[in-house]
Amino acid sequence: MAQACIKIDKVLYERGQVPALEDARRTLDVLQQCSRDSAKVKALRGKLELASEVVMSEIDHEPKLREDLWDCLDYIDFRV
């Protein structure tokens, strides 16, 4: 997830303000902060899915980023 945050930060630096990406970045920050609390992580699953869709629509040329975000969703679905 850290790599996804770095990529988003890079795009935000290059493009300036992109409100949808900024919201997605905040969602990832919140998810990182509560990563040890399973109940909170599960509650954020919907927000993470939305953030993933936003990131993929804004940054479509990064297959590794897509894999990282999908791995986060899989982790929530199968291990939390």
PyMOL Python script that loads the backbone (N, CA, C, O; Angstrom):
from pymol import cmd

cmd.read_pdbstr("""\
ATOM      1  N   MET A   1       0.824  -1.183   0.000  1.00  0.00           N
ATOM      2  CA  MET A   1       0.000   0.000   0.000  1.00  0.00           C
ATOM      3  C   MET A   1       0.875   1.256   0.000  1.00  0.00           C
ATOM      4  O   MET A   1       0.477   2.295  -0.525  1.00  0.00           O
ATOM      5  N   ALA A   2       2.046   1.154   0.581  1.00  0.00           N
ATOM      6  CA  ALA A   2       2.935   2.313   0.611  1.00  0.00           C
ATOM      7  C   ALA A   2       3.334   2.720  -0.808  1.00  0.00           C
ATOM      8  O   ALA A   2       3.441   3.908  -1.114  1.00  0.00           O
ATOM      9  N   GLN A   3       3.551   1.731  -1.665  1.00  0.00           N
ATOM     10  CA  GLN A   3       3.914   2.040  -3.050  1.00  0.00           C
ATOM     11  C   GLN A   3       2.769   2.759  -3.766  1.00  0.00           C
ATOM     12  O   GLN A   3       3.003   3.663  -4.569  1.00  0.00           O
ATOM     13  N   ALA A   4       1.551   2.361  -3.475  1.00  0.00           N
ATOM     14  CA  ALA A   4       0.393   3.024  -4.080  1.00  0.00           C
ATOM     15  C   ALA A   4       0.331   4.485  -3.639  1.00  0.00           C
ATOM     16  O   ALA A   4       0.044   5.369  -4.446  1.00  0.00           O
ATOM     17  N   CYS A   5       0.599   4.733  -2.366  1.00  0.00           N
ATOM     18  CA  CYS A   5       0.582   6.111  -1.853  1.00  0.00           C
ATOM     19  C   CYS A   5       1.661   6.946  -2.529  1.00  0.00           C
ATOM     20  O   CYS A   5       1.430   8.107  -2.868  1.00  0.00           O
ATOM     21  N   ILE A   6       2.827   6.364  -2.725  1.00  0.00           N
ATOM     22  CA  ILE A   6       3.918   7.087  -3.379  1.00  0.00           C
ATOM     23  C   ILE A   6       3.551   7.436  -4.817  1.00  0.00           C
ATOM     24  O   ILE A   6       3.803   8.552  -5.272  1.00  0.00           O
ATOM     25  N   LYS A   7       2.958   6.486  -5.531  1.00  0.00           N
ATOM     26  CA  LYS A   7       2.543   6.752  -6.919  1.00  0.00           C
ATOM     27  C   LYS A   7       1.493   7.852  -6.986  1.00  0.00           C
ATOM     28  O   LYS A   7       1.561   8.726  -7.850  1.00  0.00           O
ATOM     29  N   ILE A   8       0.530   7.811  -6.084  1.00  0.00           N
ATOM     30  CA  ILE A   8      -0.513   8.839  -6.055  1.00  0.00           C
ATOM     31  C   ILE A   8       0.107  10.201  -5.750  1.00  0.00           C
ATOM     32  O   ILE A   8      -0.240  11.202  -6.376  1.00  0.00           O
ATOM     33  N   ASP A   9       1.017  10.232  -4.793  1.00  0.00           N
ATOM     34  CA  ASP A   9       1.691  11.495  -4.465  1.00  0.00           C
ATOM     35  C   ASP A   9       2.445  12.044  -5.674  1.00  0.00           C
ATOM     36  O   ASP A   9       2.440  13.249  -5.924  1.00  0.00           O
ATOM     37  N   LYS A  10       3.083  11.160  -6.410  1.00  0.00           N
ATOM     38  CA  LYS A  10       3.830  11.582  -7.602  1.00  0.00           C
ATOM     39  C   LYS A  10       2.894  12.202  -8.643  1.00  0.00           C
ATOM     40  O   LYS A  10       3.200  13.246  -9.218  1.00  0.00           O
ATOM     41  N   VAL A  11       1.773  11.563  -8.874  1.00  0.00           N
ATOM     42  CA  VAL A  11       0.801  12.083  -9.846  1.00  0.00           C
ATOM     43  C   VAL A  11       0.235  13.417  -9.369  1.00  0.00           C
ATOM     44  O   VAL A  11       0.075  14.343 -10.163  1.00  0.00           O
ATOM     45  N   LEU A  12      -0.067  13.517  -8.085  1.00  0.00           N
ATOM     46  CA  LEU A  12      -0.582  14.774  -7.542  1.00  0.00           C
ATOM     47  C   LEU A  12       0.453  15.888  -7.689  1.00  0.00           C
ATOM     48  O   LEU A  12       0.098  17.034  -7.962  1.00  0.00           O
ATOM     49  N   TYR A  13       1.720  15.556  -7.511  1.00  0.00           N
ATOM     50  CA  TYR A  13       2.775  16.552  -7.676  1.00  0.00           C
ATOM     51  C   TYR A  13       2.855  17.018  -9.133  1.00  0.00           C
ATOM     52  O   TYR A  13       3.022  18.205  -9.412  1.00  0.00           O
ATOM     53  N   GLU A  14       2.732  16.056 -10.054  1.00  0.00           N
ATOM     54  CA  GLU A  14       2.836  16.385 -11.480  1.00  0.00           C
ATOM     55  C   GLU A  14       1.619  17.155 -11.992  1.00  0.00           C
ATOM     56  O   GLU A  14       1.768  18.089 -12.780  1.00  0.00           O
ATOM     57  N   ARG A  15       0.439  16.781 -11.562  1.00  0.00           N
ATOM     58  CA  ARG A  15      -0.805  17.365 -12.088  1.00  0.00           C
ATOM     59  C   ARG A  15      -1.344  18.528 -11.264  1.00  0.00           C
ATOM     60  O   ARG A  15      -2.163  19.307 -11.751  1.00  0.00           O
ATOM     61  N   GLY A  16      -0.903  18.644 -10.060  1.00  0.00           N
ATOM     62  CA  GLY A  16      -1.504  19.640  -9.173  1.00  0.00           C
ATOM     63  C   GLY A  16      -2.681  19.018  -8.446  1.00  0.00           C
ATOM     64  O   GLY A  16      -2.660  17.829  -8.126  1.00  0.00           O
ATOM     65  N   GLN A  17      -3.684  19.796  -8.190  1.00  0.00           N
ATOM     66  CA  GLN A  17      -4.829  19.299  -7.434  1.00  0.00           C
ATOM     67  C   GLN A  17      -5.745  18.447  -8.307  1.00  0.00           C
ATOM     68  O   GLN A  17      -6.187  18.863  -9.378  1.00  0.00           O
ATOM     69  N   VAL A  18      -6.010  17.258  -7.819  1.00  0.00           N
ATOM     70  CA  VAL A  18      -6.998  16.355  -8.413  1.00  0.00           C
ATOM     71  C   VAL A  18      -7.828  15.859  -7.229  1.00  0.00           C
ATOM     72  O   VAL A  18      -7.427  14.919  -6.542  1.00  0.00           O
ATOM     73  N   PRO A  19      -8.985  16.487  -6.989  1.00  0.00           N
ATOM     74  CA  PRO A  19      -9.764  16.171  -5.777  1.00  0.00           C
ATOM     75  C   PRO A  19     -10.060  14.678  -5.593  1.00  0.00           C
ATOM     76  O   PRO A  19      -9.996  14.172  -4.473  1.00  0.00           O
ATOM     77  N   ALA A  20     -10.376  13.985  -6.658  1.00  0.00           N
ATOM     78  CA  ALA A  20     -10.704  12.562  -6.529  1.00  0.00           C
ATOM     79  C   ALA A  20      -9.484  11.769  -6.054  1.00  0.00           C
ATOM     80  O   ALA A  20      -9.611  10.878  -5.214  1.00  0.00           O
ATOM     81  N   LEU A  21      -8.310  12.088  -6.589  1.00  0.00           N
ATOM     82  CA  LEU A  21      -7.096  11.394  -6.156  1.00  0.00           C
ATOM     83  C   LEU A  21      -6.719  11.771  -4.726  1.00  0.00           C
ATOM     84  O   LEU A  21      -6.223  10.936  -3.970  1.00  0.00           O
ATOM     85  N   GLU A  22      -6.952  13.015  -4.364  1.00  0.00           N
ATOM     86  CA  GLU A  22      -6.664  13.429  -2.995  1.00  0.00           C
ATOM     87  C   GLU A  22      -7.544  12.676  -2.008  1.00  0.00           C
ATOM     88  O   GLU A  22      -7.074  12.281  -0.941  1.00  0.00           O
ATOM     89  N   ASP A  23      -8.811  12.472  -2.346  1.00  0.00           N
ATOM     90  CA  ASP A  23      -9.710  11.682  -1.494  1.00  0.00           C
ATOM     91  C   ASP A  23      -9.246  10.238  -1.393  1.00  0.00           C
ATOM     92  O   ASP A  23      -9.270   9.642  -0.316  1.00  0.00           O
ATOM     93  N   ALA A  24      -8.820   9.677  -2.527  1.00  0.00           N
ATOM     94  CA  ALA A  24      -8.324   8.298  -2.526  1.00  0.00           C
ATOM     95  C   ALA A  24      -7.083   8.183  -1.652  1.00  0.00           C
ATOM     96  O   ALA A  24      -6.924   7.207  -0.918  1.00  0.00           O
ATOM     97  N   ARG A  25      -6.221   9.158  -1.729  1.00  0.00           N
ATOM     98  CA  ARG A  25      -4.994   9.156  -0.920  1.00  0.00           C
ATOM     99  C   ARG A  25      -5.330   9.225   0.563  1.00  0.00           C
ATOM    100  O   ARG A  25      -4.717   8.531   1.374  1.00  0.00           O
ATOM    101  N   ARG A  26      -6.302  10.057   0.919  1.00  0.00           N
ATOM    102  CA  ARG A  26      -6.731  10.143   2.320  1.00  0.00           C
ATOM    103  C   ARG A  26      -7.315   8.810   2.803  1.00  0.00           C
ATOM    104  O   ARG A  26      -7.086   8.402   3.941  1.00  0.00           O
ATOM    105  N   THR A  27      -8.062   8.143   1.937  1.00  0.00           N
ATOM    106  CA  THR A  27      -8.618   6.833   2.293  1.00  0.00           C
ATOM    107  C   THR A  27      -7.499   5.844   2.590  1.00  0.00           C
ATOM    108  O   THR A  27      -7.578   5.087   3.558  1.00  0.00           O
ATOM    109  N   LEU A  28      -6.454   5.845   1.758  1.00  0.00           N
ATOM    110  CA  LEU A  28      -5.330   4.942   1.996  1.00  0.00           C
ATOM    111  C   LEU A  28      -4.609   5.293   3.296  1.00  0.00           C
ATOM    112  O   LEU A  28      -4.154   4.399   4.010  1.00  0.00           O
ATOM    113  N   ASP A  29      -4.500   6.577   3.606  1.00  0.00           N
ATOM    114  CA  ASP A  29      -3.886   6.992   4.872  1.00  0.00           C
ATOM    115  C   ASP A  29      -4.669   6.451   6.065  1.00  0.00           C
ATOM    116  O   ASP A  29      -4.089   5.919   7.011  1.00  0.00           O
ATOM    117  N   VAL A  30      -5.986   6.594   6.008  1.00  0.00           N
ATOM    118  CA  VAL A  30      -6.832   6.108   7.105  1.00  0.00           C
ATOM    119  C   VAL A  30      -6.703   4.593   7.229  1.00  0.00           C
ATOM    120  O   VAL A  30      -6.633   4.063   8.338  1.00  0.00           O
ATOM    121  N   LEU A  31      -6.673   3.907   6.110  1.00  0.00           N
ATOM    122  CA  LEU A  31      -6.545   2.455   6.132  1.00  0.00           C
ATOM    123  C   LEU A  31      -5.213   2.031   6.740  1.00  0.00           C
ATOM    124  O   LEU A  31      -5.160   1.064   7.499  1.00  0.00           O
ATOM    125  N   GLN A  32      -4.155   2.732   6.419  1.00  0.00           N
ATOM    126  CA  GLN A  32      -2.851   2.409   7.006  1.00  0.00           C
ATOM    127  C   GLN A  32      -2.857   2.631   8.513  1.00  0.00           C
ATOM    128  O   GLN A  32      -2.277   1.841   9.258  1.00  0.00           O
ATOM    129  N   GLN A  33      -3.503   3.690   8.964  1.00  0.00           N
ATOM    130  CA  GLN A  33      -3.517   4.013  10.384  1.00  0.00           C
ATOM    131  C   GLN A  33      -4.279   2.979  11.210  1.00  0.00           C
ATOM    132  O   GLN A  33      -3.947   2.741  12.371  1.00  0.00           O
ATOM    133  N   CYS A  34      -5.290   2.373  10.618  1.00  0.00           N
ATOM    134  CA  CYS A  34      -6.089   1.410  11.390  1.00  0.00           C
ATOM    135  C   CYS A  34      -5.860  -0.030  10.916  1.00  0.00           C
ATOM    136  O   CYS A  34      -6.714  -0.894  11.111  1.00  0.00           O
ATOM    137  N   SER A  35      -4.724  -0.278  10.305  1.00  0.00           N
ATOM    138  CA  SER A  35      -4.471  -1.592   9.712  1.00  0.00           C
ATOM    139  C   SER A  35      -4.437  -2.727  10.727  1.00  0.00           C
ATOM    140  O   SER A  35      -4.603  -3.887  10.350  1.00  0.00           O
ATOM    141  N   ARG A  36      -4.231  -2.429  11.977  1.00  0.00           N
ATOM    142  CA  ARG A  36      -4.185  -3.484  13.002  1.00  0.00           C
ATOM    143  C   ARG A  36      -5.551  -3.754  13.638  1.00  0.00           C
ATOM    144  O   ARG A  36      -5.679  -4.662  14.460  1.00  0.00           O
ATOM    145  N   ASP A  37      -6.541  -2.998  13.278  1.00  0.00           N
ATOM    146  CA  ASP A  37      -7.882  -3.154  13.832  1.00  0.00           C
ATOM    147  C   ASP A  37      -8.793  -3.742  12.756  1.00  0.00           C
ATOM    148  O   ASP A  37      -9.270  -3.025  11.876  1.00  0.00           O
ATOM    149  N   SER A  38      -9.026  -5.029  12.831  1.00  0.00           N
ATOM    150  CA  SER A  38      -9.774  -5.742  11.791  1.00  0.00           C
ATOM    151  C   SER A  38     -11.155  -5.164  11.539  1.00  0.00           C
ATOM    152  O   SER A  38     -11.585  -5.078  10.388  1.00  0.00           O
ATOM    153  N   ALA A  39     -11.849  -4.771  12.576  1.00  0.00           N
ATOM    154  CA  ALA A  39     -13.207  -4.238  12.415  1.00  0.00           C
ATOM    155  C   ALA A  39     -13.180  -2.943  11.609  1.00  0.00           C
ATOM    156  O   ALA A  39     -14.012  -2.745  10.724  1.00  0.00           O
ATOM    157  N   LYS A  40     -12.235  -2.070  11.908  1.00  0.00           N
ATOM    158  CA  LYS A  40     -12.137  -0.812  11.172  1.00  0.00           C
ATOM    159  C   LYS A  40     -11.732  -1.048   9.721  1.00  0.00           C
ATOM    160  O   LYS A  40     -12.236  -0.391   8.810  1.00  0.00           O
ATOM    161  N   VAL A  41     -10.823  -1.986   9.518  1.00  0.00           N
ATOM    162  CA  VAL A  41     -10.373  -2.294   8.159  1.00  0.00           C
ATOM    163  C   VAL A  41     -11.547  -2.815   7.336  1.00  0.00           C
ATOM    164  O   VAL A  41     -11.737  -2.398   6.194  1.00  0.00           O
ATOM    165  N   LYS A  42     -12.329  -3.716   7.902  1.00  0.00           N
ATOM    166  CA  LYS A  42     -13.492  -4.236   7.177  1.00  0.00           C
ATOM    167  C   LYS A  42     -14.488  -3.132   6.871  1.00  0.00           C
ATOM    168  O   LYS A  42     -15.106  -3.126   5.807  1.00  0.00           O
ATOM    169  N   ALA A  43     -14.646  -2.196   7.800  1.00  0.00           N
ATOM    170  CA  ALA A  43     -15.577  -1.091   7.585  1.00  0.00           C
ATOM    171  C   ALA A  43     -15.113  -0.180   6.450  1.00  0.00           C
ATOM    172  O   ALA A  43     -15.932   0.474   5.804  1.00  0.00           O
ATOM    173  N   LEU A  44     -13.823  -0.135   6.209  1.00  0.00           N
ATOM    174  CA  LEU A  44     -13.274   0.719   5.155  1.00  0.00           C
ATOM    175  C   LEU A  44     -13.195   0.028   3.795  1.00  0.00           C
ATOM    176  O   LEU A  44     -12.730   0.633   2.829  1.00  0.00           O
ATOM    177  N   ARG A  45     -13.631  -1.203   3.703  1.00  0.00           N
ATOM    178  CA  ARG A  45     -13.502  -1.964   2.469  1.00  0.00           C
ATOM    179  C   ARG A  45     -14.191  -1.270   1.292  1.00  0.00           C
ATOM    180  O   ARG A  45     -13.631  -1.210   0.197  1.00  0.00           O
ATOM    181  N   GLY A  46     -15.380  -0.756   1.503  1.00  0.00           N
ATOM    182  CA  GLY A  46     -16.114  -0.065   0.444  1.00  0.00           C
ATOM    183  C   GLY A  46     -15.400   1.196  -0.020  1.00  0.00           C
ATOM    184  O   GLY A  46     -15.347   1.494  -1.213  1.00  0.00           O
ATOM    185  N   LYS A  47     -14.850   1.935   0.946  1.00  0.00           N
ATOM    186  CA  LYS A  47     -14.106   3.143   0.587  1.00  0.00           C
ATOM    187  C   LYS A  47     -12.843   2.796  -0.194  1.00  0.00           C
ATOM    188  O   LYS A  47     -12.475   3.504  -1.132  1.00  0.00           O
ATOM    189  N   LEU A  48     -12.181   1.710   0.192  1.00  0.00           N
ATOM    190  CA  LEU A  48     -10.980   1.294  -0.528  1.00  0.00           C
ATOM    191  C   LEU A  48     -11.311   0.876  -1.953  1.00  0.00           C
ATOM    192  O   LEU A  48     -10.561   1.171  -2.883  1.00  0.00           O
ATOM    193  N   GLU A  49     -12.439   0.187  -2.121  1.00  0.00           N
ATOM    194  CA  GLU A  49     -12.848  -0.208  -3.467  1.00  0.00           C
ATOM    195  C   GLU A  49     -13.121   1.021  -4.335  1.00  0.00           C
ATOM    196  O   GLU A  49     -12.708   1.070  -5.494  1.00  0.00           O
ATOM    197  N   LEU A  50     -13.809   1.999  -3.781  1.00  0.00           N
ATOM    198  CA  LEU A  50     -14.063   3.241  -4.512  1.00  0.00           C
ATOM    199  C   LEU A  50     -12.756   3.968  -4.818  1.00  0.00           C
ATOM    200  O   LEU A  50     -12.567   4.465  -5.928  1.00  0.00           O
ATOM    201  N   ALA A  51     -11.864   4.031  -3.849  1.00  0.00           N
ATOM    202  CA  ALA A  51     -10.564   4.687  -4.055  1.00  0.00           C
ATOM    203  C   ALA A  51      -9.776   3.978  -5.151  1.00  0.00           C
ATOM    204  O   ALA A  51      -9.116   4.626  -5.963  1.00  0.00           O
ATOM    205  N   SER A  52      -9.843   2.653  -5.175  1.00  0.00           N
ATOM    206  CA  SER A  52      -9.144   1.893  -6.213  1.00  0.00           C
ATOM    207  C   SER A  52      -9.677   2.228  -7.600  1.00  0.00           C
ATOM    208  O   SER A  52      -8.906   2.401  -8.544  1.00  0.00           O
ATOM    209  N   GLU A  53     -10.994   2.320  -7.717  1.00  0.00           N
ATOM    210  CA  GLU A  53     -11.593   2.661  -9.003  1.00  0.00           C
ATOM    211  C   GLU A  53     -11.184   4.067  -9.452  1.00  0.00           C
ATOM    212  O   GLU A  53     -10.902   4.292 -10.630  1.00  0.00           O
ATOM    213  N   VAL A  54     -11.155   5.002  -8.514  1.00  0.00           N
ATOM    214  CA  VAL A  54     -10.749   6.374  -8.834  1.00  0.00           C
ATOM    215  C   VAL A  54      -9.299   6.403  -9.292  1.00  0.00           C
ATOM    216  O   VAL A  54      -8.969   7.033 -10.296  1.00  0.00           O
ATOM    217  N   VAL A  55      -8.446   5.725  -8.557  1.00  0.00           N
ATOM    218  CA  VAL A  55      -7.025   5.710  -8.910  1.00  0.00           C
ATOM    219  C   VAL A  55      -6.822   5.092 -10.285  1.00  0.00           C
ATOM    220  O   VAL A  55      -6.039   5.604 -11.086  1.00  0.00           O
ATOM    221  N   MET A  56      -7.512   4.008 -10.562  1.00  0.00           N
ATOM    222  CA  MET A  56      -7.349   3.357 -11.862  1.00  0.00           C
ATOM    223  C   MET A  56      -7.886   4.217 -13.002  1.00  0.00           C
ATOM    224  O   MET A  56      -7.361   4.158 -14.114  1.00  0.00           O
ATOM    225  N   SER A  57      -8.908   5.003 -12.750  1.00  0.00           N
ATOM    226  CA  SER A  57      -9.428   5.867 -13.811  1.00  0.00           C
ATOM    227  C   SER A  57      -8.513   7.070 -14.045  1.00  0.00           C
ATOM    228  O   SER A  57      -8.446   7.588 -15.160  1.00  0.00           O
ATOM    229  N   GLU A  58      -7.810   7.517 -13.003  1.00  0.00           N
ATOM    230  CA  GLU A  58      -6.919   8.665 -13.128  1.00  0.00           C
ATOM    231  C   GLU A  58      -5.503   8.273 -13.543  1.00  0.00           C
ATOM    232  O   GLU A  58      -4.815   9.031 -14.227  1.00  0.00           O
ATOM    233  N   ILE A  59      -5.072   7.077 -13.120  1.00  0.00           N
ATOM    234  CA  ILE A  59      -3.712   6.605 -13.403  1.00  0.00           C
ATOM    235  C   ILE A  59      -3.842   5.242 -14.067  1.00  0.00           C
ATOM    236  O   ILE A  59      -3.686   4.214 -13.409  1.00  0.00           O
ATOM    237  N   ASP A  60      -4.121   5.225 -15.343  1.00  0.00           N
ATOM    238  CA  ASP A  60      -4.442   3.965 -16.008  1.00  0.00           C
ATOM    239  C   ASP A  60      -3.234   3.238 -16.587  1.00  0.00           C
ATOM    240  O   ASP A  60      -3.387   2.118 -17.073  1.00  0.00           O
ATOM    241  N   HIS A  61      -2.060   3.817 -16.556  1.00  0.00           N
ATOM    242  CA  HIS A  61      -0.890   3.205 -17.171  1.00  0.00           C
ATOM    243  C   HIS A  61       0.044   2.541 -16.155  1.00  0.00           C
ATOM    244  O   HIS A  61       1.229   2.357 -16.430  1.00  0.00           O
ATOM    245  N   GLU A  62      -0.479   2.190 -15.003  1.00  0.00           N
ATOM    246  CA  GLU A  62       0.326   1.616 -13.926  1.00  0.00           C
ATOM    247  C   GLU A  62      -0.229   0.249 -13.501  1.00  0.00           C
ATOM    248  O   GLU A  62      -0.990   0.177 -12.536  1.00  0.00           O
ATOM    249  N   PRO A  63       0.130  -0.821 -14.193  1.00  0.00           N
ATOM    250  CA  PRO A  63      -0.396  -2.142 -13.808  1.00  0.00           C
ATOM    251  C   PRO A  63       0.049  -2.585 -12.411  1.00  0.00           C
ATOM    252  O   PRO A  63      -0.705  -3.275 -11.724  1.00  0.00           O
ATOM    253  N   LYS A  64       1.250  -2.208 -11.978  1.00  0.00           N
ATOM    254  CA  LYS A  64       1.721  -2.582 -10.638  1.00  0.00           C
ATOM    255  C   LYS A  64       0.877  -1.908  -9.566  1.00  0.00           C
ATOM    256  O   LYS A  64       0.580  -2.506  -8.532  1.00  0.00           O
ATOM    257  N   LEU A  65       0.497  -0.679  -9.815  1.00  0.00           N
ATOM    258  CA  LEU A  65      -0.365   0.043  -8.872  1.00  0.00           C
ATOM    259  C   LEU A  65      -1.712  -0.657  -8.746  1.00  0.00           C
ATOM    260  O   LEU A  65      -2.232  -0.822  -7.642  1.00  0.00           O
ATOM    261  N   ARG A  66      -2.268  -1.063  -9.865  1.00  0.00           N
ATOM    262  CA  ARG A  66      -3.533  -1.793  -9.858  1.00  0.00           C
ATOM    263  C   ARG A  66      -3.406  -3.080  -9.044  1.00  0.00           C
ATOM    264  O   ARG A  66      -4.289  -3.400  -8.248  1.00  0.00           O
ATOM    265  N   GLU A  67      -2.327  -3.808  -9.238  1.00  0.00           N
ATOM    266  CA  GLU A  67      -2.112  -5.047  -8.489  1.00  0.00           C
ATOM    267  C   GLU A  67      -2.002  -4.776  -6.983  1.00  0.00           C
ATOM    268  O   GLU A  67      -2.549  -5.523  -6.172  1.00  0.00           O
ATOM    269  N   ASP A  68      -1.292  -3.707  -6.620  1.00  0.00           N
ATOM    270  CA  ASP A  68      -1.149  -3.368  -5.195  1.00  0.00           C
ATOM    271  C   ASP A  68      -2.495  -3.082  -4.551  1.00  0.00           C
ATOM    272  O   ASP A  68      -2.768  -3.544  -3.443  1.00  0.00           O
ATOM    273  N   LEU A  69      -3.326  -2.329  -5.236  1.00  0.00           N
ATOM    274  CA  LEU A  69      -4.640  -1.997  -4.684  1.00  0.00           C
ATOM    275  C   LEU A  69      -5.531  -3.234  -4.612  1.00  0.00           C
ATOM    276  O   LEU A  69      -6.254  -3.419  -3.634  1.00  0.00           O
ATOM    277  N   TRP A  70      -5.485  -4.078  -5.637  1.00  0.00           N
ATOM    278  CA  TRP A  70      -6.270  -5.310  -5.602  1.00  0.00           C
ATOM    279  C   TRP A  70      -5.792  -6.233  -4.491  1.00  0.00           C
ATOM    280  O   TRP A  70      -6.597  -6.922  -3.865  1.00  0.00           O
ATOM    281  N   ASP A  71      -4.481  -6.251  -4.243  1.00  0.00           N
ATOM    282  CA  ASP A  71      -3.957  -7.058  -3.145  1.00  0.00           C
ATOM    283  C   ASP A  71      -4.516  -6.582  -1.806  1.00  0.00           C
ATOM    284  O   ASP A  71      -4.825  -7.397  -0.936  1.00  0.00           O
ATOM    285  N   CYS A  72      -4.643  -5.287  -1.641  1.00  0.00           N
ATOM    286  CA  CYS A  72      -5.230  -4.752  -0.404  1.00  0.00           C
ATOM    287  C   CYS A  72      -6.678  -5.217  -0.246  1.00  0.00           C
ATOM    288  O   CYS A  72      -7.097  -5.620   0.839  1.00  0.00           O
ATOM    289  N   LEU A  73      -7.426  -5.156  -1.335  1.00  0.00           N
ATOM    290  CA  LEU A  73      -8.824  -5.612  -1.286  1.00  0.00           C
ATOM    291  C   LEU A  73      -8.897  -7.108  -0.984  1.00  0.00           C
ATOM    292  O   LEU A  73      -9.730  -7.541  -0.189  1.00  0.00           O
ATOM    293  N   ASP A  74      -8.029  -7.895  -1.617  1.00  0.00           N
ATOM    294  CA  ASP A  74      -8.008  -9.327  -1.355  1.00  0.00           C
ATOM    295  C   ASP A  74      -7.649  -9.620   0.097  1.00  0.00           C
ATOM    296  O   ASP A  74      -8.218 -10.517   0.718  1.00  0.00           O
ATOM    297  N   TYR A  75      -6.715  -8.867   0.623  1.00  0.00           N
ATOM    298  CA  TYR A  75      -6.330  -9.046   2.021  1.00  0.00           C
ATOM    299  C   TYR A  75      -7.522  -8.835   2.949  1.00  0.00           C
ATOM    300  O   TYR A  75      -7.749  -9.609   3.880  1.00  0.00           O
ATOM    301  N   ILE A  76      -8.273  -7.781   2.679  1.00  0.00           N
ATOM    302  CA  ILE A  76      -9.457  -7.497   3.506  1.00  0.00           C
ATOM    303  C   ILE A  76     -10.483  -8.614   3.356  1.00  0.00           C
ATOM    304  O   ILE A  76     -11.063  -9.061   4.345  1.00  0.00           O
ATOM    305  N   ASP A  77     -10.709  -9.068   2.123  1.00  0.00           N
ATOM    306  CA  ASP A  77     -11.734 -10.076   1.874  1.00  0.00           C
ATOM    307  C   ASP A  77     -11.394 -11.440   2.472  1.00  0.00           C
ATOM    308  O   ASP A  77     -12.276 -12.128   2.986  1.00  0.00           O
ATOM    309  N   PHE A  78     -10.131 -11.830   2.409  1.00  0.00           N
ATOM    310  CA  PHE A  78      -9.784 -13.207   2.743  1.00  0.00           C
ATOM    311  C   PHE A  78      -9.025 -13.396   4.046  1.00  0.00           C
ATOM    312  O   PHE A  78      -8.978 -14.512   4.565  1.00  0.00           O
ATOM    313  N   ARG A  79      -8.433 -12.344   4.588  1.00  0.00           N
ATOM    314  CA  ARG A  79      -7.610 -12.539   5.778  1.00  0.00           C
ATOM    315  C   ARG A  79      -8.091 -11.761   6.986  1.00  0.00           C
ATOM    316  O   ARG A  79      -7.704 -12.078   8.111  1.00  0.00           O
ATOM    317  N   VAL A  80      -8.907 -10.774   6.788  1.00  0.00           N
ATOM    318  CA  VAL A  80      -9.344  -9.959   7.933  1.00  0.00           C
ATOM    319  C   VAL A  80     -10.680 -10.465   8.430  1.00  0.00           C
ATOM    320  O   VAL A  80     -11.228  -9.920   9.388  1.00  0.00           O
TER     321      VAL A  80
END
""", "prot")
cmd.dss("prot")
cmd.show_as("cartoon", "prot")
cmd.util.cbc("prot")
cmd.orient("prot")
